[in-house]
Amino acid sequence: MKRYSLLALTVLVMILISGCSRKGSDASLSYEKFTLANGLDVILHHDDSDPVVSVAIQFHVGSNREKPGKTGFAHFFEHMLFQRSENLPRNAFFQKIDALGGNFNGGTWSDGTIYFETVPRDALEKVLWMESDRMGFFINTVTQGGLEREIDIVSNEKRQGENRPYGMTNSLIAKNVYPERHPYSWTVIGEIPDLRSATIEDVREFYRTYYVPGNATLAIAGDFDPAQAKELVVKYFDEIEAGVKPEPLKPQNVTFDTTKLIVYEDAFASAPAITVTYPTVEMYHPDGYALDFLTMLLASDKKSPLYKILVEDKKLTSDVNMYNGQSELAGNITIRVVTFPDVKLDDVYTAIEEAYARFEHDGIDNRDLERYKTMMETQTYNRLVSTLGKAQALAQDNVFAGDPDNSMKELARYRAVTEEDIMRVYNKYVKGQNYFGLSIVPAGKAGLALSGSTPAVIEKEQIGEQELKSEAGVVIDDPYEKTPSRFDRSIEPSLMSNAPELNVPEIWIDTLSNGMTLKGIVYNELPLVNFYIQLNSGMLHDSPQKPGVASMTAQMLNEGTEFKTPEELEEAKGQLGANISVWAETETMTLRGQCLEKNFSEVMELVEEILLHPRWDEKSFDIVKERNLDNIRQRETQPSYIASSVFYRLLFGKDNILSYSAVGTEESINAITMDDLKAFYSANFSPSIARMGFVGGLKQKDVEKNLASLAGNWEAKPVAIPTINISPEKPEAKIYFVDYPGSSQSYILIGNRAMPNSSPEAYPADIINDKLGASSSSLLFEILRLQRGYTYGAYSYFNHNNYSNYFMASSSVQSTVTKESLEIFRDILTGYKDSYTPEFLETTRTSLLRAMNGSFETPGSQINMLRVTDIYNNMPMNYVKQREATLKVMTIEQAKEHIARNIVFDNMVTVIVGDAKTQLENVKKANAGSVLLFDRKQVAQ
């Protein structure tokens, strides 16, 4: 193996204005780029604002490199690389990153595959050791057992995506928009028969062809010493064999000779949906920037013609989605509309054409174009708020654009788009063009489809066809030949000397003249500010006979003001590059905002208008009501929502407001009037129960100056806080089976009531749950996914609020192993106290303490810390430090005591949503409790 030194590197250094820093109101991104002799591009971005470092490795291979009959392989291969490598035992990647207090994942799409981690800064060498091992020292470790186990896991991931309404949409679009054998004519996840036919030789061929250094970019962003990082990269990566870099693929855009119409009857859907797709151009094509703005102008807000006609005028739907999807080889524009029940899709398409005609007649308001350009700037900055976002952007831009800072340069290309450009691409790609029209309708209602549609030809796995490829249990690893290395890679490197310490951001606090508390954190990295105003007036203030009033009140605040129509309000926000929205949850109502720092003063004028001058428009009220009804109908077809609805009702009782979703029920929404909303607003909107949080570059005095008007005009008044009485009587620990005919997976949910956030038991409960189900290194995930292949994921958590408190463990499992999965849940939960070891506690202690050290990197994490102190009763400002202290001193005896009190399977209810015809009798044999059967209509009632 030829050796290379740092001096042999091809070094390219490119420095922008300043390293992810600011100059005035602008932001820029600095980097250093060099290329190893084996072809691996390396990009370093130094940012010492937080004690974390992120690593991203972008491979230039996605599903577009697959062979027909071997679909889904790029994504499947991504999974394989998390199993093991020559110097990392099976599943060690999951365990080690978690133990380091880090986060990791991977992703595959049509054009690429990326792997990434964020860890405390002293773990950089460990991550580079692990990543280099699977880049250059992986292929010899692949076994038949490991291959088959991952086939089962990916098959369940595919079932999870399809086991829901409209789950076949992407597959039908891919097969009908692109011709046979086109690289985009299959979905990224592929087909189960293709996955099941994968062989070890397929894995080896894929690895040797595409996982070569010259086909990848490694990006490191965060707090590290650049000279030291270069040495580490050379040490771990430059001896990897170069291989042959694959030839790039050329664009393969498509055109339609005629319009094609297909209809698919979906057994899970409750309402028709239409998807209209027009072929366009590949990414980075000059027309793409205008196409982005075209889709925004046509459908992105309340002013757009598609929204005005389909939602407001014709009342066919509650929302319209339109997007410009550009990939490496081809692109398309897609319109997707999920309608109200029994709507004829011919009427929807007619309305779409009317919207086009209005767009042509009215033309483009330059103010709209300018606000979209401002919003694009905000979106670009948001991509760069974290070291992980920067690492991913640098790696992806280098691979696909050939330029690591292309994201920043794209802003200039967007700013250059003109109204004439937009009309030109509209005429070229949309107006009068052939398209693919997909109608998805409820089973038995093909008459609602677009006229002339032919039935879709689709192969979908049936429950009776399900089988496991792998043998249950731990995968037995065969011996393998080790690849030579210039140093002993089996020795895991130590942590580096730059160990971080917990540094909680300094919080400034004040009280405004109207009594509203104000907290802030200074954040100077990007010209963005984040803020919230939060009230103790969520669903808890609703009546159990009419849940949904708080939620609808919040939604109405987004529908214009006394002085602005809904369209004018959206326009005003867009021109300022601001996102402002109001929503209600179980225990709170929140206004959340983000904007460019330079516009904060004007944005707060809008906030004051939204809060103090609601519009109460009847037309908007009708739209909000229909949107909520549609949301409820859609939710009631989701297995996870069905299970949660049953679970909350069992835990808290049908007459308790906590048993409902904040959005309400179909019955309650139909009964709510505008007077209900006005009464709720009058009774519950007051600064006396409001708190505000701010994260940004403004000084405290400047923030308060910009809030003076709101404080002066929003007068305080007393608000009655409701008392929530929870019956001491607990639900019976039974199995409640909800029949979901034809479901290819069963959703299992197990849990019971738990403690509020103010309880001294709350954080210790989170500690003991860490090894049970908090992550991919926990027992539920390890056994149900990694050892058995029954599911794509299995997790548990404690939900701590002031009143809505519970423990929940859940997973979607392959239908044919419902009984076996339930038995595993039972055995893990029942035996958790006895199986919990001092090693478990030490692993959790190390992981959580290390994770704390970098937990305030982004403005989002900082704003959430402020929210925590505002949401929960009696939460001290130094709660993070208190948790650190609790974690450091917890003993194994204390941990077992907490488990004994709070994780008791015999006290838990179990809800299963699945196919009763094939699974009910098996579940009865599981010895996990008596079984009661329900149908979905009973649940909705």
N, C-alpha and C positions, 0 to 999 in steps of 0.2 A: 504494500500500500504506500503510494507516494505521499510524502509529507510536505506541507506548505507552512511557511512562516508568515507572520503578519506583513512583512515587507513584500511578500509576493502578491499581495492583494491588489486588485484594481480598485483604486479609491476614487470615488466621486463625491465631493462635498458640495452640498447645495444649501445655502443659508438664506432664509427669507428675512423679513424685517426683524422679527423677534420670535423667540420660541414660545409658541402658544401663549403669547402675551398680547398686550394691548398697546395701541398708540392712538390716543384720542378715543373715538368710538369704534375703531376698527380692530379686528383680530387677525392674527397671522399664525402660521405654523412653521416652526423651524425643524430641520432634520439633517442628518448626515447619512449619506448612502455610500456603501461600498459593496463590492462583489467578490465573493470567494472564487478561488481558481476552479472549483467544481461547478460554478455557475449560479450559486445561491446568492440572490440579492438580499442585502441586509440594510435595514433602515433604523436609525436610532433617533429618538426624540427625547431630549432631557427635560424633565419637568419635576422640580423638587418641592412643589407646593404641598404635596401629601406623601406620606411614607409608603407608597405602594408602587408596584411596577406591573405592567401588562405586557404579555407576549402574544403575538398573533402570527400564525403561519398560514399563508394563503397559497393553496395549490391551484394551478390553472387546469382544473379538471372537474367537470360536473356530469350530469346525466347526458349532456350532449356528446360525450365521448363513448357512450355505451353502444353495444351491438343489439340489433333487434333479436329478441329471444333471451336477452340478458339484461332486461331493463331493471332499474332500481339498484344497479351494482355500485355506482359511485357513492350513493347514500349508505348502502350496505357496507361498503368498504370503510367508510368513515366510522361506522360502529365498530368494525373489526379492530381498528387501531386503538380503541380504548380497552381492549382485552388484556394484552400483555405484550412485552417485547423481550429481547434477550436478557436484559438486566433488570427488568421490572416484572415481578410475578403477576399472575392473573388478577385482574381487578385492582392492582396496586395504584394505578393512576387515579381512580376514584378516591381511594383511601388517603393517598399521600397529599393530594392537593387540598382535600378537606382538612386533614390534620394540620396543614400549614396555615390554615385560616384563610384559604383562598377560594376563588370561584373559577369554574372552567366549563367549557362546553365545546361543541363543534357544530358545524352547519354545512349542509350541502344544498346547492340549487342547480339550475340547469347548466350553469357555466363554471362553477367553482366549488371548492371545498375549503373550509377554514377551520382551524383549531385555535383556541385562545384560552388564556388564563389571566387572572389578576391575583396577585399575592402580595403580602408584605415585602418590602424591598429587600430584606435579607435572604429571601428565598429565590432570588433570580437564578443563581447557579443551579439550584436543584431543578428548576423548571427547564433550563436549557439542557441539563443532563437528561431529563425525561423526554423532552421533545426530540432531541437528537437521537435518542435511542429508538424511538418509533419511526423516525425518518430513515435511519440507516441500518438499524439492527432489529428489524421486526419480522421479516418474512419467514425466517427459519422456524419461528415459534408457532406458526399457524397449524392447528390440529383439526381433524375431522370433527371432534366433539365441540370445539370452540366455534367452528364454522356453523354447525347445525344449531347450536344454542342461539347464535346471533340471528339466524334465519327465523327462528321462532319469535324472537323479540321484535324484529323489524316487521314481521307479519302482523303482530299485534298492534304495532304503531299504525300500520295501514288500516287495520280494522277499526281502530279508534277514530281515525279520520273519516271513514266511510259510514260508521255507525251513528249517523246523525242526519238531520234534514239537509238536503242539497250537497251531501258529502261526495257525490259523484261528479260535481260540476267541473272540476279541473281536469279530470280524466276525459270527460266528454269533449271539452274544448280542445285539449291537446290532440285527440284523435281525429277531430273534424276540421280544425283550422289548418293543421299541417298535413301534407301528403304522407303516405306510408313511407317509412324509413327516414323521414326527416328527423334530425336530432331532437326536435321538440315535439314529436308526435306521440310521446309517452310522458307520463308524469315522473317527477324526480323519485318518488317512492317506488314506482314500478308496479309489477304484477306479482302476486304470490306464487303462481306456477314458475315464473322466471327465477324468483328468489330461491325457490326450493330446488331448482336445478343447478344452483351455483356449486362449483367444485373448488378444491384447493388449488388446482392449476389455474382456474379463473382468477383467484386472488393473487397468485404469484405473477401472472401476466399483467394484471392491472397495476400492481405495485411497481414492477420493473419498467413499465411503460410510462406511467404518469407521476409516480412519487419519486422523481429524481430532483436533485437540488436545483438544476437549471429551470425547472418548471414550478418554482416556488419563490416566495418572498417571505423573509422573516422580519418582523417589525417589533421593536422594543420601545415602549414609552413609559416614562415615569421617573422615579427618583433613583438614579444609579450613576456611577462614575463612568463616563463614556469610554475612557481608555481601558478601564478594567473590563467593561462589557465587550469591547472588541476582542480582547484576549480570550474571554470565555467563549465567545462565538467561534473563534478560530479553534480553540481547544476541542470543542464538542462537535463542530459541524464540518470543518474543512477536510477531514479525512474520509468523509462519506463519498462513496464512488459517484462520479459525475453522471454516468449514464448518458443517454441520448435525449436531448430535449425534443418533445413532440412538435411536429409541424403545426402552426396555428391553423385553425379553421377559418374559412372565409365566410362572410355574410351569406345567408340563404333566405332572404326575404321571400314571401309568397304573395301571390295575387289570386283573386277568385275570378273564374270565368263566369260564374253565376252565383246567385245567393243560395245558400244551403240551410234548410230548416230541419231540426231534429226535435223530437219530444221524448222525454223520459218520465215514466210514472214512478214516483218516489213514495215508498210505503211509509216513510217517516215524516214527510212534509205535510203541513196543515194548510198551506196556501201556495198558489202558483208563483213561479219566479221566471223571469226572462233574462237572458244574457245575450247581448248583441256585440259581436266582435268584428272589428275591421283590421285587416293587415296593414302594418306601417313599415317602420325602418328599425335597424339595429341601434344599440346604444352608441352614444357619441356622434351619431349622424347629425348634421347641422339642423335638420328639421325637428329633431327630438325636443329641443328647448321650446319651440313654438307649440309643439304638440302637448307638452306639459301644461302650458298656459291655456291652450284650447280646452282641455278637459276641465280645468279649474273654472273657466268662464262659463262652460255649459252646465256644470253640475255640482260645484263644490260648496255652494252656500245658498241662502234663502233668496238671493237676488238672481240666481242663475235660472235660465229658461226651463231647464228640465225640472228643477224643483218647483218653480212657479206653476207649471202646467200639470205635472203628474201629481204633485202633493196638494197644492193649494186649489187649483182650478177644478181638476177632474177627480180629485180625492181617490186615486187608484192605489196609493201607497203612502207610507209614512216617511220614506227616504229614497234617495237615488244615489247610486255610486257609479262614478266614471273615473277611469284611470288610464294613463299612458304607460304600458308595460314594455320597456325596451330591454332586450337581452343582447348578448354578444353577437348572435347570428341573425336575429330577426326581432320584430316587435309587433305589437298590436294595441289598438284602443279597445277598451271593453266597457260597456254599460251593463250594470246589473241592477235589477229591480225585483225585490221580493214584494209581492202585492198583498192586498187584503184577500181573504178567502173568496173564492168563486169569481174573481175578476177574470174577464176574458183577455188573454194576452194580445189579441188583435187590437183591442182598445188601447193597450199600453203602447204598442208600437205606433199606432196612429198618433198618440200623444207625443211620442218621441219625435216624430216627423214635424208635428206642430211646433215643438220647441226649437227644432232646427230652423224652421221658417221665421220664428220670432227672432232668433239670433241673427239671421241674415238681415231682417228688416231693421232691427234696432241697432245693429253694429256693435262695436266695442267702445265702451267708455274708458278712456285712457286712465281715469282714476282707479278703475278696477284693475287694470293691468299693473299700475304702479303699486297697488297694495299687495298684489300677488308677488311682485318682485321683492317687496319688503319682507313678506312672510317667508320667501325662499331664503333670505338672508338669515332670519331667525332659525329656520330649520337647519341650516348649515352649521350655525354656532352650536345648536343643541347636539349635533352629532359629535362635537368635540369637547363636551363638558367633562368627560372622564378619560383617564389614561387608556382604558380599553377602547373607547370610541376612537381615540387618536390612532392607536395601534392598528385597529381594523381598517380605518380609513386609509392610512399610509400604505398598508399591505395591499388592500384591494385596488387602490388607485394605481399603484405601481404595476400590478399584474395586468389590469384591464385597460388602463389608459397610458401606461408607460411613463407615469409621472406621479410621484408620491403625494404631491400637494394638489392634485387635480381638483379635489373638492373645493378648495378655495378659489381656484381659477374658474371653476364652473360659474361662480357668481357673476363674473364679467360677461359670460356668454348669455346668461339669463337676462342680465340688465340690457343687453343689446337687442333683445327681441322687440319687434315693432308690431303694431296692429296689422300692418300689411302682411307680415310674416304669418301671423295667426290665421288670417283669412285665406292665405295661399294654401296652408296645410289643410285647412278645413275643406277647401274645394278639391284638393288633391287626394285626400285619404278618407273623407267622410261623405260629403255631399254626393248623393246619387251613386255611391259605390256599392258593389256587392258585399255581402256580409254573411257571417254565420250566425244564425238565430237559434238559440237553445231554449226550449221550453221545458221546465221541470214542474210537473203538476202532481197533486195528490193521486194516489192509486185510484183507478177507476174514473178519472176526470180528464181523459185525453182530449175531450171536446173543448177544454179551456185553452189549448195550445194554439200557437200561431197557425193560421190556415195554411195547409199544404205541407205541414210537418210530417216526416216519416218517423216511425218508432226507432229509438236508439238501439243499436246492436252493442250489447255490453255483457261481459262475462263477470259475474259477481259470485264469490264464494258463498256457498250455502252452509248452514250450521253443520249439517251431516257430513260435509266434506272436510271439516276442520280436523287436523291431526297435528301432533307435535313431531317435529323433525328430530329433536334431540331426546336423549334419555334424561329423565329427571335426576336431579342431584348435582353434586359438584363435578365440574368437567375434569376428567383425568387428562393430565398433560403428558404427552409423549416426550422423550428426550430429543434434543436437537443439537445440531452442530453450531458452535459459536463462531461468529464472524471475527476475524482478527482485528485488533485495535492497538494503537500505539500506547495506550495506557489501560489500566484495569477499570473497565466501565462497571463492573459489578460492585464497586465501592461507591456508595452514595455520598456525594459531597456534603460537607457540613454547611450549616447556615453561615452566611457571610457576617462580617463584623458590624454591619450597620443596622443592628436590630432596632426596630421602631418602638416607641412608647406611646401609650394612649394619650392623645392630645385632643381633648374636647374643644371645639371652637368656642371662643368667648362670646357670650350672649349679653347684649345690652337690653335693658328692660325699662319701660316707662308706662305711665297711664295717661291716656288722652283726657281732654277736658270733659268728655261725655262719659267717662268711666271705663271705656274699652281699654283693655291691656294691650300693650305693644311690645313685641320682642324682636330682636334683630341680630343678624350675623353678617359681618363684613366679608364679601366675596369679590375679588378683583380680577379673576383670571380671564373672564370673558365679559363683554358689554351687555350682559343679561341681568335682569332682576326677576326673582320669584317671590310671590307673596300669597297669602291666604287671609280670609276673614272667616272665622268659624263660629257658629252659634250652637248652643245646646238646644236645638229645636228640630231634631230629626223625627223619624217615625214614632219615637216614644210619645210624641204629642198627639199622634193620631188615635182615633177610636178603633178598637178591634172590629167594630161594625163597619168601619169605613177606612181601611188602610189605604195609603197612597196619596192622601191629601198633602202631606209634607213634600213628597217627591214632586207632585204636580205643581205645587207652589214654587218650588225651586226651578223647575223647568220653565215656568211662565216668566221668571225673571230673565231668562235668556231670549225671550221673544219680544225684543224691543223695549222701549221705555215710553213714558208719557210724552217725550219730545222726539222720539225716533221710532220709526217703523222697524220691524225685525230686520229688513234688508239694510236700512240705514245704520242700525247698530252694528251689524256685521261689517259693513263697509268702514265704519269708524274704527273698529278694532283692527281690521286688516291694514288700514293706512298707517297705523301706529306699530305694526308688526307685533300685535298683542294677541294672546290667547286668554280669554276670560270666560269662565263657565261656572255655573252654580248647580249643585246637586245635593240631594238629601240621602243620608244613609240611615241605619237603624237608630243611632244615637246623636247624630250631628247633621247640620246643614253647613255646607262649605262653599264659599266663593274662592276659586283658585285662579291665579293669574300669572302670566309671564309676559315680559315685553323687553324691548331694547331699553337699556338704562336711560338713554337720552330722552325717551318718551314717557318716563314714569309719571311725571306731573300730569300730562294730558290723559294718561290711562287712568289715573286716580279720579279724574273728573268723570270719566265714563263709569267707573265703579260706583261713585256716589249716585250717579243717575240711575244705574241699575238697581241699587239697593233701596233708594228713597223714592223713586218715581216709577213704579211698575206700570205697565201699559194696560193690563187687564183687557186685552182685545179678544172679543168673542171668536173671531176667525182663528186666531192663534190658539185659543183654548180648545176649539174643536180639533185642530191638528195635533196638539199635545195629547188630547184624550185618545185619538185614534192611534197615535204613535205608541202610547202605553199599552193599549189593547193589543196592538200588533206585537209588541215586545213580549207581552205575557203569553200570547198564543205561540210565539216562537220558542220561548223558554220551556213551555210545557211539553215540548217534543224532545227536550234534551235530557238524557238519562241522569246526568249529574244533578240537574235542577230538580227533576222529579224526586230523586233520592233525598236531596236537601230539604225539600218541602215537607216530605213525610217526617224526616228527622226532627225538624224544628217544631212541628206540630206535636210530636210525641214528647219532646223534651219539655216544652213550655205550656202545652195545653191549647186547645183550639180557641179558647176565649181570651188568650193572652196576646197582646200586640206583638210580642217577640216571636210568635209562631209564624208571622207573615214576612214576606219580602217587602222591602221599602217601596217597591213599585206598586204594591197592592194586588188585588185580584180582578178578574174580569167583571165580577159582580160589583165590587166596590168602585171601580173606575167608572162604570156606567152610571153609578148613583151620585158621583161627585159633581157638584155645581160650582160655578164661578164664585158664588157667595161663600162656599166652604173655603175656597182659597183665600178670599179677601179676609174672612174671619181668622184664618190661621195666621196670615201675615200680620194682621192687626194685633193679635194676642201674643205673638212669639218673636217678632222682630224688634230687637232692642240691643243697644250696645252694652246693656247691663249683663247680658249673657253671651257677649261676643269677645273674641280674642283675635288679634292679628299677629301674623308672623311675616318677617321680611328677610330675604337673603339677597345681597347685591353689593355694588361698589359705592353706594351713597352713604354718607355719614348720617349718624342718628339725627342730627338737627335738620338735615335736608329731608330725610324721610318724614319727620314730624311736620315740617313746613308744608310738605305736599299733602298731608292729611288734615291740615287745619280746617279746611272747608267741610270735609266729611264730619269731623268731630264737632264742629259748630252747628251743623244742620241736622245731625242725627241725634235726637234727644232720647235720653234714657227713660225707661219706664219699667215698673216691676213686671216680671214674667213668672207665672206659676209653673214650677217644675213638677211634672207628674210623678206620682209614686207608682213604681212597678212592683206588684206583688206576685211572687212566684210561689206556686203551691209547693209545700214540702213533700207532697206525694210524688214519687218518682215513677216514670213509665216502666212497664213490665219489660224485663230483659228477654224479648222475643225476636224472632226473625220476621220481618215484614217484607213479603215478596210482592213486588209490583210487576205485573205482566206487561212486557213490551214485545209483542209478537214479532218474530223474525230478527231479533237483535243478535248480531254476531259476537257481541261482547256482553258481559254482565257487569254492571256497576255495583260494587260492594262498598257500603258505608257503615262504619261501626263507631259508636261513641256514647257519651253521656254528658251530663252537666259538669261544669268545672267552676273554677274560682274567678272573681273579678281581678282586674289589673292591680287594684289597690291592695290585694291580699298579699301577705308575706310569702304565700305559697306560689304566687304566680311565676316569678322568674325561676325558682327551683324546678317548677314543672317543665318549663322550657328546657332547662338543663338536662333533665332525665329523658326528655323526648328526643334529644339530639341523636342519640344512638338508636332509638327506636324507629324514627321515620322522618327525620328532618331533612335528609339529603340522600344523595346516591351512595353514600358510604354507610347508610343505616341498615338495620336488619330487615325491615320490610322490603326495601329495594333489593338488597342483596339476595334474599331468599326467593321472593316472588319473581323477580326479573333475572338476576344474574345466575342463580342456581337452577331455577325451574323454567324460565322462559315463558311464563304464563301471561306476562303483562309488559307494557312499555314502561310503567313506573308505578310505584306504590309509596305512599307517604302518610304521615300523621302530624298533627299539630294541636296546640292549645289555642283557642280563640279567647283572648282576654279583653273584655270591654268593661263598662260599668255594670251592665245588666245582662247582655247577651254573651254568655260565657259557656264554652263547651270544649270537650276533647273530641277529635274526629280522626279516624284512620280510614283511608279509602284507596280504591284502585279500580280501573277497568280491566277485566281479565278476559281471556279467551273463553267464549261461552261454554265449550265442552269441558272446561276444568273449573267451573264455578264451585262445585262441592269441594274439590281439593284446595282451591284458593281460600275458601271460607275456613277450612280446617287449619290451614297455615296461619291465617289471621288469629284464630282462636288459640292455637298453640303458642304463638309468639307473645300475644298479650297475656295469656295465662301464666306463662313461664318467665316473663320478663324480669320479675323481681329476683328470682333465683339465678337467672342467667347473667344478671348485671354484675360486672366484675370491676375491680379497681382499675384495670386497664381501660375499660370503657370510660370511666369517669376521667382518667388522666388524658385520654384522647380528646374528649369533649372539652376539658378545661384548657388544654393547649390550643385547640382549634378556635374556640370562641374568644379566648383572650387575644390571640393573634388577629382574628377577624376584626375585633374592636379597634385595633390600632389604625386600620385604614378605612374605617366605616363612615367617615365624614368627608370623603373625597369630593363628591359632587354637590352642587347646590340643591339637587333633589333630596339627597340624604340629609342635608342640613335642615331643609325646610320640614322634612318629616320628623326630625328630632324636636323641632319647635312644636309641631302638631301634637306629638306624644305628650308633651308637658301640658298642653291645653285640653286635650280630649279627656284624659283620665282624671278622675277625682283623686286628689291628694298625691299626684305624681310630682316628686321634687325636681327642682331644676338640675340637680346633680345625680339624676337617676342612673346615668351611664356609669359613673364612678361607684355608685352603690352596687350595681350589678357586677362590676368588676370585682368588688370586695367579696360579694357572695360567692362568685365563681371560684375565687382563690381559696376560700376556706371550707367549701363543702367537702364533707367526708363521705366515704362509701356507705357508712351506716345511715347518714342523713339521706343520701340518695335512695337507698332501699326503702326507707320510711316513706318518702314522698311517692315512690312507686306503689307501695302497699296502699296508700290512701287514695291515689288518683288514677291509677291504671288497673282497673279490676274488671275483667271481661264479663264476669257474672252479673255485673251491675249495668252493662251496656246494652243498648238496642242495636239491632242490625237491620239495615235496609238493603235489599237487593233489587235492582231493576234489571230484568232480563227476560228471556223467552221461557215462559212457564211450561209450555208444551214439552220442551226438551230438557229442562233443568230443574223443575220444581221437585220432582220425586227424588232426584239425587240430593238436593239440598236438605230434604227431610231426613236423609240418612247421615247427615254430617255430625249429629250429636252436638249441635251448637245452640240449641234452643228450639222451642215449639215454633211452628211456621204458620203465619196467617197470609192469605192470598188476597191481593187487591188488583183491580184494573185501573188504568190511567184515568178514567172518568171519575172514579171514587176519589183519587188523589186530588184532582182539580177541584172537587167539591169540598 
